[in-house]
Amino acid sequence: MCGRFVIDTPPSAIAEWMSATLDFPEDWELQSADDIRPTHEVPFCILLETEGERRLSLARWGWKPQG
């Protein structure tokens, strides 16, 4: 399994659905929304427990094996 996936929803709609604040420019675009691979930057939602707030931020997709 290579870890590829598709995002077909605009980040602003994801943020609204998650009741989150968009933490990057609204005009940001995925490198390839129909073929997201490890190392691509993708939106993800985090919960800031101390502030009780959700944020939609960006992170690199993938994993790093131990060893």
N, C-alpha and C positions, 0 to 999 in steps of 0.2 A: 504494500500500500504506500503510495507516494505522498499523500497528504494534500492533494489538490481539491479545490472546491469552487463554488460559484457564488457570487453576491449579485443579486439583481435588484436590490432595494437601495435607494439613495441614502447616504449616511444621515441626512436630516430626518428622514422618515424613521430610520432605526432609532435615532435619539428620541424622537417624539414617542414612539411605541414603548421605549424603555423608561420614559420620563427622566431622560438624562440631558445634561448640558453638552452641547457639541464643543469639544476641546481642540478643534483644528478648523482651518478655514472651510466655509461651506462649498467653495468651488474646487476643493480637493477631489481628484479623480483617481480611481484604482488604476494600476498599471495595466491590468487586463482582467476586467470583472468576470469574464466567462471562463477564465483559466488561472485561478489564483494558486500559486505554487509556494512551497517553502521559500523563505527569504523575501517575499512581497510584503509590503506594509498594508495592514488591514485594520479596520475599526474594531474596537473591543470595548465593552462596558465594564467600568470598575465602580465599586461602591466605597465611598469614603465614609467609613463608619463614624468617625469622630464628628463629621459635619452632617451626616445623614443625607448625603448628596450622591447622585450617580453622574458619572461623566463618560462620554463616548470619546475615547482617545485612540491613538494609533500605536501599533506595535508590529514588529516583524513576525510573520507567521512561520512556524516550524518548531523544531526541538533540537536540542544538542545532546547527543549521546554522552553518557558518562564514560570516563576512561582515559 
